[in-house]
């Protein structure tokens, strides 16, 4: 049995999703493209998301979460299935977003990761 969104994933691209998220969250496409470049997936910007690996899908969803200026960002296991270089980028994105006033809600980031992201007084 196919997943309900199987057909959608066959033709929707990162470009489509970025435009939609920017429109609804008040972000800029050029800033979102910058996030995709930092996460090493900008070369797949116009390819259907259904062709992405699980790591690429995770990176895309992380980039979409950071579009605009959110007060809260909810990430579910943000470091799972991404490569080591992307882990460093995501950690930097989390730190930068925190310092700009966003709060991260991710119950599944280990305490070890938290100690590397924020000082204890910021928890």
Secondary structure, 3 states (H helix, E strand, C coil): CCCCCHHHHHHCEHHHHHHHHHHHHCCCHHHHHHHHHHCCCHHHCCCEHHHCCHHHHHHHHHHHHCCCCCCEEECCCCCCCCCHHHHHHHHHHHHHHHHCCCEEECCCCCHHHHHHHCCHHHC
